[in-house]
Structures are given as C-alpha cells and as structure tokens.
Amino acid sequence: MTENTCLNCGRSANEIPLLALEYRGVMYSICPHCLPSLIHKPQNLAEKLPGLENLPPVQHED
Ligand SMILES: [Zn+2]
C-alpha cells in the first residue's frame, strides 16, 4: 500500500511529475529531483528502500 508520492521527499504527483520504479517486487515513485540521489548515492535512500545499503557496486570496465 504505497501512496503515490516521492519516496524521498514525499511530494505527490499533483505537485511534481513522478517516475515509477520497482524494487524487490514493490512499486515506488520518485520525483526527478530525487532521482540523482538514487543513482549516485543509493545508500542515502536505504532508509526508504531497505537493502540498498548493500547494493553491490557496478563493475565499470573502461
Ligand atoms: Zn522527491
């Protein structure tokens, strides 16, 4: 039972466009303002998305 609000800042789709995302079978919404945090500092959102703090690092091979 997730409200349609940004999981980070709590703004609703009436205030700001929201993007849908799925994590561990649960649908969440996040606004474009908070999306960079999810991309670059997912551990900051671990409180909202349990398990993110253990997200394995992506292997970059340049
Ligand atoms: Zn937000």
N, CA, C, O and the ligand as a Tripos MOL2 file, in Angstrom:
@<TRIPOS>MOLECULE
protein
  249   247    63     0     0
PROTEIN
NO_CHARGES

@<TRIPOS>ATOM
      1 N           0.8570   -1.2010    0.0000 N.3       1 MET1
      2 CA          0.0000    0.0000    0.0000 C.3       1 MET1
      3 C           0.8920    1.2500    0.0000 C.2       1 MET1
      4 O           1.1520    1.8440    1.0460 O.2       1 MET1
      5 N           1.3370    1.6200   -1.1620 N.am      2 THR2
      6 CA          2.2290    2.7660   -1.2520 C.3       2 THR2
      7 C           1.4820    3.9690   -1.8080 C.2       2 THR2
      8 O           0.8580    3.8790   -2.8660 O.2       2 THR2
      9 N           1.5410    5.0770   -1.1140 N.am      3 GLU3
     10 CA          0.9510    6.2950   -1.6470 C.3       3 GLU3
     11 C           1.7440    6.7550   -2.8520 C.2       3 GLU3
     12 O           2.9460    6.5080   -2.9570 O.2       3 GLU3
     13 N           1.0650    7.4160   -3.7440 N.am      4 ASN4
     14 CA          1.7500    7.8860   -4.9290 C.3       4 ASN4
     15 C           2.4590    9.1980   -4.6450 C.2       4 ASN4
     16 O           2.0760   10.2630   -5.1290 O.2       4 ASN4
     17 N           3.5040    9.0800   -3.8450 N.am      5 THR5
     18 CA          4.3300   10.2390   -3.5110 C.3       5 THR5
     19 C           5.7900    9.8490   -3.6630 C.2       5 THR5
     20 O           6.1370    8.6690   -3.5990 O.2       5 THR5
     21 N           6.6340   10.8320   -3.8630 N.am      6 CYS6
     22 CA          8.0640   10.5680   -3.9730 C.3       6 CYS6
     23 C           8.5610    9.9040   -2.6950 C.2       6 CYS6
     24 O           8.3040   10.3870   -1.5920 O.2       6 CYS6
     25 N           9.2680    8.8000   -2.8540 N.am      7 LEU7
     26 CA          9.7060    8.0600   -1.6670 C.3       7 LEU7
     27 C          10.7250    8.8490   -0.8590 C.2       7 LEU7
     28 O          10.9260    8.5760    0.3250 O.2       7 LEU7
     29 N          11.3680    9.8210   -1.4860 N.am      8 ASN8
     30 CA         12.4010   10.5790   -0.7750 C.3       8 ASN8
     31 C          11.8650   11.8670   -0.1610 C.2       8 ASN8
     32 O          12.0580   12.1190    1.0280 O.2       8 ASN8
     33 N          11.1910   12.6820   -0.9730 N.am      9 CYS9
     34 CA         10.7740   13.9890   -0.4570 C.3       9 CYS9
     35 C           9.2800   14.0370   -0.1480 C.2       9 CYS9
     36 O           8.8070   14.9760    0.4920 O.2       9 CYS9
     37 N           8.5460   13.0410   -0.5960 N.am     10 GLY10
     38 CA          7.1450   12.9490   -0.2280 C.3      10 GLY10
     39 C           6.1980   13.8190   -1.0440 C.2      10 GLY10
     40 O           5.0090   13.8900   -0.7340 O.2      10 GLY10
     41 N           6.7060   14.4840   -2.0830 N.am     11 ARG11
     42 CA          5.8110   15.2880   -2.9040 C.3      11 ARG11
     43 C           4.9240   14.3700   -3.7420 C.2      11 ARG11
     44 O           5.3350   13.2820   -4.1470 O.2      11 ARG11
     45 N           3.7220   14.8230   -3.9890 N.am     12 SER12
     46 CA          2.7750   13.9850   -4.7180 C.3      12 SER12
     47 C           2.8030   14.3110   -6.2050 C.2      12 SER12
     48 O           3.3810   15.3070   -6.6410 O.2      12 SER12
     49 N           2.1540   13.4320   -6.9650 N.am     13 ALA13
     50 CA          2.1050   13.6150   -8.4160 C.3      13 ALA13
     51 C           1.2810   14.8430   -8.7900 C.2      13 ALA13
     52 O           1.2900   15.2680   -9.9460 O.2      13 ALA13
     53 N           0.5730   15.4110   -7.8240 N.am     14 ASN14
     54 CA         -0.1430   16.6610   -8.0920 C.3      14 ASN14
     55 C           0.8080   17.8550   -8.0830 C.2      14 ASN14
     56 O           0.4980   18.9140   -8.6280 O.2      14 ASN14
     57 N           1.9550   17.6710   -7.4630 N.am     15 GLU15
     58 CA          2.9050   18.7730   -7.3150 C.3      15 GLU15
     59 C           4.0570   18.6860   -8.3100 C.2      15 GLU15
     60 O           4.5920   19.7030   -8.7520 O.2      15 GLU15
     61 N           4.4270   17.4600   -8.6510 N.am     16 ILE16
     62 CA          5.6370   17.2650   -9.4490 C.3      16 ILE16
     63 C           5.4840   15.9480  -10.2140 C.2      16 ILE16
     64 O           4.8660   15.0100   -9.7090 O.2      16 ILE16
     65 N           6.0380   15.8700  -11.4210 N.am     17 PRO17
     66 CA          5.9570   14.5940  -12.1390 C.3      17 PRO17
     67 C           6.6870   13.5050  -11.3580 C.2      17 PRO17
     68 O           7.7840   13.7290  -10.8480 O.2      17 PRO17
     69 N           6.0870   12.3530  -11.2680 N.am     18 LEU18
     70 CA          6.7120   11.2450  -10.5570 C.3      18 LEU18
     71 C           7.0600   10.1250  -11.5280 C.2      18 LEU18
     72 O           6.3310    9.8470  -12.4800 O.2      18 LEU18
     73 N           8.1830    9.5000  -11.2590 N.am     19 LEU19
     74 CA          8.6190    8.3460  -12.0250 C.3      19 LEU19
     75 C           8.3520    7.1030  -11.1950 C.2      19 LEU19
     76 O           8.5750    7.0860   -9.9840 O.2      19 LEU19
     77 N           7.8710    6.0650  -11.8640 N.am     20 ALA20
     78 CA          7.6180    4.8090  -11.1650 C.3      20 ALA20
     79 C           8.8640    3.9440  -11.2080 C.2      20 ALA20
     80 O           9.5650    3.8930  -12.2190 O.2      20 ALA20
     81 N           9.1300    3.2750  -10.1150 N.am     21 LEU21
     82 CA         10.2270    2.3150  -10.1200 C.3      21 LEU21
     83 C           9.8120    1.0940   -9.3170 C.2      21 LEU21
     84 O           8.9430    1.1620   -8.4480 O.2      21 LEU21
     85 N          10.4440   -0.0020   -9.6230 N.am     22 GLU22
     86 CA         10.1330   -1.2360   -8.9210 C.3      22 GLU22
     87 C          11.3880   -1.7230   -8.2310 C.2      22 GLU22
     88 O          12.4680   -1.7360   -8.8210 O.2      22 GLU22
     89 N          11.2430   -2.1190   -6.9920 N.am     23 TYR23
     90 CA         12.3770   -2.6450   -6.2480 C.3      23 TYR23
     91 C          11.8890   -3.7870   -5.3820 C.2      23 TYR23
     92 O          11.0140   -3.6200   -4.5340 O.2      23 TYR23
     93 N          12.4660   -4.9340   -5.6110 N.am     24 ARG24
     94 CA         12.1080   -6.1340   -4.8590 C.3      24 ARG24
     95 C          10.6050   -6.4110   -4.8910 C.2      24 ARG24
     96 O           9.9940   -6.7940   -3.8930 O.2      24 ARG24
     97 N          10.0420   -6.2030   -6.0700 N.am     25 GLY25
     98 CA          8.6370   -6.5360   -6.2610 C.3      25 GLY25
     99 C           7.6700   -5.5010   -5.7460 C.2      25 GLY25
    100 O           6.4570   -5.7080   -5.7960 O.2      25 GLY25
    101 N           8.1850   -4.3800   -5.2460 N.am     26 VAL26
    102 CA          7.3320   -3.3160   -4.7350 C.3      26 VAL26
    103 C           7.4700   -2.0970   -5.6320 C.2      26 VAL26
    104 O           8.5730   -1.7270   -6.0350 O.2      26 VAL26
    105 N           6.3410   -1.4810   -5.9390 N.am     27 MET27
    106 CA          6.3740   -0.2910   -6.7670 C.3      27 MET27
    107 C           6.5220    0.9530   -5.8910 C.2      27 MET27
    108 O           5.8430    1.1080   -4.8770 O.2      27 MET27
    109 N           7.4220    1.8260   -6.3110 N.am     28 TYR28
    110 CA          7.6300    3.0960   -5.6290 C.3      28 TYR28
    111 C           7.5410    4.2160   -6.6540 C.2      28 TYR28
    112 O           7.5680    3.9730   -7.8610 O.2      28 TYR28
    113 N           7.4370    5.4310   -6.1660 N.am     29 SER29
    114 CA          7.5150    6.5950   -7.0370 C.3      29 SER29
    115 C           8.6390    7.4790   -6.5410 C.2      29 SER29
    116 O           8.9090    7.5670   -5.3430 O.2      29 SER29
    117 N           9.2880    8.1320   -7.4930 N.am     30 ILE30
    118 CA         10.3430    9.0810   -7.1210 C.3      30 ILE30
    119 C          10.2740   10.2430   -8.0960 C.2      30 ILE30
    120 O           9.9600   10.0550   -9.2710 O.2      30 ILE30
    121 N          10.5650   11.4370   -7.6140 N.am     31 CYS31
    122 CA         10.4960   12.5990   -8.4890 C.3      31 CYS31
    123 C          11.8530   12.8300   -9.1540 C.2      31 CYS31
    124 O          12.8730   12.3440   -8.6660 O.2      31 CYS31
    125 N          11.8700   13.5580  -10.2470 N.am     32 PRO32
    126 CA         13.1320   13.7910  -10.9680 C.3      32 PRO32
    127 C          14.1730   14.4810  -10.0980 C.2      32 PRO32
    128 O          15.3740   14.3040  -10.3030 O.2      32 PRO32
    129 N          13.7230   15.2530   -9.1440 N.am     33 HIS33
    130 CA         14.6410   15.9690   -8.2690 C.3      33 HIS33
    131 C          15.4310   15.0000   -7.3890 C.2      33 HIS33
    132 O          16.5970   15.2420   -7.0780 O.2      33 HIS33
    133 N          14.8000   13.9270   -7.0000 N.am     34 CYS34
    134 CA         15.4280   12.9710   -6.0930 C.3      34 CYS34
    135 C          16.0830   11.8020   -6.8290 C.2      34 CYS34
    136 O          16.8480   11.0380   -6.2380 O.2      34 CYS34
    137 N          15.7820   11.6690   -8.1080 N.am     35 LEU35
    138 CA         16.3340   10.5470   -8.8610 C.3      35 LEU35
    139 C          17.8640   10.5100   -8.8490 C.2      35 LEU35
    140 O          18.4360    9.4290   -8.7090 O.2      35 LEU35
    141 N          18.5410   11.6460   -8.9890 N.am     36 PRO36
    142 CA         20.0140   11.6060   -8.9500 C.3      36 PRO36
    143 C          20.5590   11.0230   -7.6540 C.2      36 PRO36
    144 O          21.6080   10.3800   -7.6560 O.2      36 PRO36
    145 N          19.8570   11.2420   -6.5510 N.am     37 SER37
    146 CA         20.3030   10.6640   -5.2820 C.3      37 SER37
    147 C          20.2510    9.1490   -5.3430 C.2      37 SER37
    148 O          21.1380    8.4540   -4.8470 O.2      37 SER37
    149 N          19.1900    8.6570   -5.9660 N.am     38 LEU38
    150 CA         19.0430    7.2110   -6.0700 C.3      38 LEU38
    151 C          20.1480    6.6330   -6.9550 C.2      38 LEU38
    152 O          20.6440    5.5350   -6.7040 O.2      38 LEU38
    153 N          20.5210    7.3680   -7.9730 N.am     39 ILE39
    154 CA         21.5360    6.8880   -8.9070 C.3      39 ILE39
    155 C          22.9270    6.9560   -8.2920 C.2      39 ILE39
    156 O          23.7010    6.0020   -8.3700 O.2      39 ILE39
    157 N          23.2340    8.0980   -7.6770 N.am     40 HIS40
    158 CA         24.6060    8.3260   -7.2470 C.3      40 HIS40
    159 C          24.8550    7.9690   -5.7840 C.2      40 HIS40
    160 O          25.9620    7.5760   -5.4160 O.2      40 HIS40
    161 N          23.8300    8.1070   -4.9580 N.am     41 LYS41
    162 CA         24.0120    7.8030   -3.5420 C.3      41 LYS41
    163 C          22.8540    6.9550   -3.0280 C.2      41 LYS41
    164 O          22.1070    7.3730   -2.1430 O.2      41 LYS41
    165 N          22.7160    5.7480   -3.5980 N.am     42 PRO42
    166 CA         21.5740    4.9020   -3.2220 C.3      42 PRO42
    167 C          21.5460    4.6040   -1.7360 C.2      42 PRO42
    168 O          20.4780    4.3840   -1.1640 O.2      42 PRO42
    169 N          22.7230    4.5960   -1.0990 N.am     43 GLN43
    170 CA         22.7320    4.2960    0.3390 C.3      43 GLN43
    171 C          21.9900    5.3510    1.1450 C.2      43 GLN43
    172 O          21.5270    5.0830    2.2540 O.2      43 GLN43
    173 N          21.8750    6.5680    0.5770 N.am     44 ASN44
    174 CA         21.1290    7.6240    1.2580 C.3      44 ASN44
    175 C          19.6420    7.3160    1.3110 C.2      44 ASN44
    176 O          18.9140    7.8570    2.1430 O.2      44 ASN44
    177 N          19.2020    6.4490    0.4200 N.am     45 LEU45
    178 CA         17.7840    6.1070    0.3740 C.3      45 LEU45
    179 C          17.5160    4.7370    0.9970 C.2      45 LEU45
    180 O          16.4030    4.2170    0.9180 O.2      45 LEU45
    181 N          18.5400    4.1620    1.6140 N.am     46 ALA46
    182 CA         18.3880    2.8270    2.1900 C.3      46 ALA46
    183 C          17.3220    2.8070    3.2780 C.2      46 ALA46
    184 O          16.7070    1.7760    3.5530 O.2      46 ALA46
    185 N          17.1190    3.9590    3.8860 N.am     47 GLU47
    186 CA         16.0940    4.0570    4.9220 C.3      47 GLU47
    187 C          14.7090    3.8340    4.3160 C.2      47 GLU47
    188 O          13.8220    3.2540    4.9430 O.2      47 GLU47
    189 N          14.5510    4.3090    3.0820 N.am     48 LYS48
    190 CA         13.2670    4.1910    2.3950 C.3      48 LYS48
    191 C          13.1640    2.8810    1.6160 C.2      48 LYS48
    192 O          12.0810    2.3160    1.4620 O.2      48 LYS48
    193 N          14.3090    2.4120    1.1300 N.am     49 LEU49
    194 CA         14.3470    1.1870    0.3410 C.3      49 LEU49
    195 C          15.3130    0.2120    1.0040 C.2      49 LEU49
    196 O          16.4790    0.1330    0.6160 O.2      49 LEU49
    197 N          14.8370   -0.5270    1.9990 N.am     50 PRO50
    198 CA         15.7190   -1.4290    2.7420 C.3      50 PRO50
    199 C          16.4660   -2.3740    1.8120 C.2      50 PRO50
    200 O          15.8730   -3.0010    0.9330 O.2      50 PRO50
    201 N          17.7750   -2.4670    2.0190 N.am     51 GLY51
    202 CA         18.6030   -3.3380    1.1940 C.3      51 GLY51
    203 C          19.5250   -2.5590    0.2890 C.2      51 GLY51
    204 O          20.5370   -3.0830   -0.1770 O.2      51 GLY51
    205 N          19.1790   -1.2990    0.0360 N.am     52 LEU52
    206 CA         20.0080   -0.5010   -0.8730 C.3      52 LEU52
    207 C          21.4100   -0.2950   -0.3270 C.2      52 LEU52
    208 O          22.3570   -0.1140   -1.0910 O.2      52 LEU52
    209 N          21.5450   -0.3220    0.9940 N.am     53 GLU53
    210 CA         22.8590   -0.0860    1.5800 C.3      53 GLU53
    211 C          23.8130   -1.2230    1.2250 C.2      53 GLU53
    212 O          25.0320   -1.0790    1.3200 O.2      53 GLU53
    213 N          23.2440   -2.3450    0.8180 N.am     54 ASN54
    214 CA         24.0820   -3.4900    0.4660 C.3      54 ASN54
    215 C          24.1790   -3.6910   -1.0380 C.2      54 ASN54
    216 O          24.6490   -4.7260   -1.5110 O.2      54 ASN54
    217 N          23.7320   -2.6950   -1.7740 N.am     55 LEU55
    218 CA         23.7610   -2.7910   -3.2240 C.3      55 LEU55
    219 C          25.2030   -3.0180   -3.6930 C.2      55 LEU55
    220 O          26.1010   -2.2320   -3.3890 O.2      55 LEU55
    221 N          25.4010   -4.0920   -4.4300 N.am     56 PRO56
    222 CA         26.7830   -4.3410   -4.8890 C.3      56 PRO56
    223 C          27.1980   -3.2740   -5.8950 C.2      56 PRO56
    224 O          26.3880   -2.8430   -6.7150 O.2      56 PRO56
    225 N          28.4330   -2.8550   -5.8350 N.am     57 PRO57
    226 CA         28.9090   -1.8460   -6.7660 C.3      57 PRO57
    227 C          28.9000   -2.3580   -8.1920 C.2      57 PRO57
    228 O          29.1640   -3.5330   -8.4480 O.2      57 PRO57
    229 N          28.5960   -1.4740   -9.1060 N.am     58 VAL58
    230 CA         28.6060   -1.8520  -10.5180 C.3      58 VAL58
    231 C          30.0420   -1.9160  -10.9990 C.2      58 VAL58
    232 O          30.8670   -1.0540  -10.6950 O.2      58 VAL58
    233 N          30.3090   -2.9460  -11.7460 N.am     59 GLN59
    234 CA         31.6640   -3.0990  -12.2890 C.3      59 GLN59
    235 C          31.7990   -2.2960  -13.5610 C.2      59 GLN59
    236 O          31.1830   -2.6110  -14.5790 O.2      59 GLN59
    237 N          32.6000   -1.2660  -13.4970 N.am     60 HIS60
    238 CA         32.8570   -0.4760  -14.6990 C.3      60 HIS60
    239 C          34.1860   -0.9040  -15.3090 C.2      60 HIS60
    240 O          35.2060   -0.9680  -14.6220 O.2      60 HIS60
    241 N          34.1630   -1.1880  -16.5690 N.am     61 GLU61
    242 CA         35.4200   -1.5330  -17.2470 C.3      61 GLU61
    243 C          35.6010   -0.5760  -18.3990 C.2      61 GLU61
    244 O          35.0150   -0.7380  -19.4690 O.2      61 GLU61
    245 N          36.4190    0.4180  -18.1600 N.am     62 ASP62
    246 CA         36.6280    1.4190  -19.2140 C.3      62 ASP62
    247 C          37.7160    0.9630  -20.1660 C.2      62 ASP62
    248 O          38.0370    1.6700  -21.1210 O.2      62 ASP62
    249 ZN         11.4690   13.7420   -4.4860 Zn       63 ZN63
@<TRIPOS>BOND
     1     1     2 1
     2     2     3 1
     3     3     4 2
     4     3     5 am
     5     5     6 1
     6     6     7 1
     7     7     8 2
     8     7     9 am
     9     9    10 1
    10    10    11 1
    11    11    12 2
    12    11    13 am
    13    13    14 1
    14    14    15 1
    15    15    16 2
    16    15    17 am
    17    17    18 1
    18    18    19 1
    19    19    20 2
    20    19    21 am
    21    21    22 1
    22    22    23 1
    23    23    24 2
    24    23    25 am
    25    25    26 1
    26    26    27 1
    27    27    28 2
    28    27    29 am
    29    29    30 1
    30    30    31 1
    31    31    32 2
    32    31    33 am
    33    33    34 1
    34    34    35 1
    35    35    36 2
    36    35    37 am
    37    37    38 1
    38    38    39 1
    39    39    40 2
    40    39    41 am
    41    41    42 1
    42    42    43 1
    43    43    44 2
    44    43    45 am
    45    45    46 1
    46    46    47 1
    47    47    48 2
    48    47    49 am
    49    49    50 1
    50    50    51 1
    51    51    52 2
    52    51    53 am
    53    53    54 1
    54    54    55 1
    55    55    56 2
    56    55    57 am
    57    57    58 1
    58    58    59 1
    59    59    60 2
    60    59    61 am
    61    61    62 1
    62    62    63 1
    63    63    64 2
    64    63    65 am
    65    65    66 1
    66    66    67 1
    67    67    68 2
    68    67    69 am
    69    69    70 1
    70    70    71 1
    71    71    72 2
    72    71    73 am
    73    73    74 1
    74    74    75 1
    75    75    76 2
    76    75    77 am
    77    77    78 1
    78    78    79 1
    79    79    80 2
    80    79    81 am
    81    81    82 1
    82    82    83 1
    83    83    84 2
    84    83    85 am
    85    85    86 1
    86    86    87 1
    87    87    88 2
    88    87    89 am
    89    89    90 1
    90    90    91 1
    91    91    92 2
    92    91    93 am
    93    93    94 1
    94    94    95 1
    95    95    96 2
    96    95    97 am
    97    97    98 1
    98    98    99 1
    99    99   100 2
   100    99   101 am
   101   101   102 1
   102   102   103 1
   103   103   104 2
   104   103   105 am
   105   105   106 1
   106   106   107 1
   107   107   108 2
   108   107   109 am
   109   109   110 1
   110   110   111 1
   111   111   112 2
   112   111   113 am
   113   113   114 1
   114   114   115 1
   115   115   116 2
   116   115   117 am
   117   117   118 1
   118   118   119 1
   119   119   120 2
   120   119   121 am
   121   121   122 1
   122   122   123 1
   123   123   124 2
   124   123   125 am
   125   125   126 1
   126   126   127 1
   127   127   128 2
   128   127   129 am
   129   129   130 1
   130   130   131 1
   131   131   132 2
   132   131   133 am
   133   133   134 1
   134   134   135 1
   135   135   136 2
   136   135   137 am
   137   137   138 1
   138   138   139 1
   139   139   140 2
   140   139   141 am
   141   141   142 1
   142   142   143 1
   143   143   144 2
   144   143   145 am
   145   145   146 1
   146   146   147 1
   147   147   148 2
   148   147   149 am
   149   149   150 1
   150   150   151 1
   151   151   152 2
   152   151   153 am
   153   153   154 1
   154   154   155 1
   155   155   156 2
   156   155   157 am
   157   157   158 1
   158   158   159 1
   159   159   160 2
   160   159   161 am
   161   161   162 1
   162   162   163 1
   163   163   164 2
   164   163   165 am
   165   165   166 1
   166   166   167 1
   167   167   168 2
   168   167   169 am
   169   169   170 1
   170   170   171 1
   171   171   172 2
   172   171   173 am
   173   173   174 1
   174   174   175 1
   175   175   176 2
   176   175   177 am
   177   177   178 1
   178   178   179 1
   179   179   180 2
   180   179   181 am
   181   181   182 1
   182   182   183 1
   183   183   184 2
   184   183   185 am
   185   185   186 1
   186   186   187 1
   187   187   188 2
   188   187   189 am
   189   189   190 1
   190   190   191 1
   191   191   192 2
   192   191   193 am
   193   193   194 1
   194   194   195 1
   195   195   196 2
   196   195   197 am
   197   197   198 1
   198   198   199 1
   199   199   200 2
   200   199   201 am
   201   201   202 1
   202   202   203 1
   203   203   204 2
   204   203   205 am
   205   205   206 1
   206   206   207 1
   207   207   208 2
   208   207   209 am
   209   209   210 1
   210   210   211 1
   211   211   212 2
   212   211   213 am
   213   213   214 1
   214   214   215 1
   215   215   216 2
   216   215   217 am
   217   217   218 1
   218   218   219 1
   219   219   220 2
   220   219   221 am
   221   221   222 1
   222   222   223 1
   223   223   224 2
   224   223   225 am
   225   225   226 1
   226   226   227 1
   227   227   228 2
   228   227   229 am
   229   229   230 1
   230   230   231 1
   231   231   232 2
   232   231   233 am
   233   233   234 1
   234   234   235 1
   235   235   236 2
   236   235   237 am
   237   237   238 1
   238   238   239 1
   239   239   240 2
   240   239   241 am
   241   241   242 1
   242   242   243 1
   243   243   244 2
   244   243   245 am
   245   245   246 1
   246   246   247 1
   247   247   248 2
@<TRIPOS>SUBSTRUCTURE
     1 MET1         2 RESIDUE 1 A MET
     2 THR2         6 RESIDUE 1 A THR
     3 GLU3        10 RESIDUE 1 A GLU
     4 ASN4        14 RESIDUE 1 A ASN
     5 THR5        18 RESIDUE 1 A THR
     6 CYS6        22 RESIDUE 1 A CYS
     7 LEU7        26 RESIDUE 1 A LEU
     8 ASN8        30 RESIDUE 1 A ASN
     9 CYS9        34 RESIDUE 1 A CYS
    10 GLY10       38 RESIDUE 1 A GLY
    11 ARG11       42 RESIDUE 1 A ARG
    12 SER12       46 RESIDUE 1 A SER
    13 ALA13       50 RESIDUE 1 A ALA
    14 ASN14       54 RESIDUE 1 A ASN
    15 GLU15       58 RESIDUE 1 A GLU
    16 ILE16       62 RESIDUE 1 A ILE
    17 PRO17       66 RESIDUE 1 A PRO
    18 LEU18       70 RESIDUE 1 A LEU
    19 LEU19       74 RESIDUE 1 A LEU
    20 ALA20       78 RESIDUE 1 A ALA
    21 LEU21       82 RESIDUE 1 A LEU
    22 GLU22       86 RESIDUE 1 A GLU
    23 TYR23       90 RESIDUE 1 A TYR
    24 ARG24       94 RESIDUE 1 A ARG
    25 GLY25       98 RESIDUE 1 A GLY
    26 VAL26      102 RESIDUE 1 A VAL
    27 MET27      106 RESIDUE 1 A MET
    28 TYR28      110 RESIDUE 1 A TYR
    29 SER29      114 RESIDUE 1 A SER
    30 ILE30      118 RESIDUE 1 A ILE
    31 CYS31      122 RESIDUE 1 A CYS
    32 PRO32      126 RESIDUE 1 A PRO
    33 HIS33      130 RESIDUE 1 A HIS
    34 CYS34      134 RESIDUE 1 A CYS
    35 LEU35      138 RESIDUE 1 A LEU
    36 PRO36      142 RESIDUE 1 A PRO
    37 SER37      146 RESIDUE 1 A SER
    38 LEU38      150 RESIDUE 1 A LEU
    39 ILE39      154 RESIDUE 1 A ILE
    40 HIS40      158 RESIDUE 1 A HIS
    41 LYS41      162 RESIDUE 1 A LYS
    42 PRO42      166 RESIDUE 1 A PRO
    43 GLN43      170 RESIDUE 1 A GLN
    44 ASN44      174 RESIDUE 1 A ASN
    45 LEU45      178 RESIDUE 1 A LEU
    46 ALA46      182 RESIDUE 1 A ALA
    47 GLU47      186 RESIDUE 1 A GLU
    48 LYS48      190 RESIDUE 1 A LYS
    49 LEU49      194 RESIDUE 1 A LEU
    50 PRO50      198 RESIDUE 1 A PRO
    51 GLY51      202 RESIDUE 1 A GLY
    52 LEU52      206 RESIDUE 1 A LEU
    53 GLU53      210 RESIDUE 1 A GLU
    54 ASN54      214 RESIDUE 1 A ASN
    55 LEU55      218 RESIDUE 1 A LEU
    56 PRO56      222 RESIDUE 1 A PRO
    57 PRO57      226 RESIDUE 1 A PRO
    58 VAL58      230 RESIDUE 1 A VAL
    59 GLN59      234 RESIDUE 1 A GLN
    60 HIS60      238 RESIDUE 1 A HIS
    61 GLU61      242 RESIDUE 1 A GLU
    62 ASP62      246 RESIDUE 1 A ASP
    63 ZN63       249 GROUP 0 **** ****
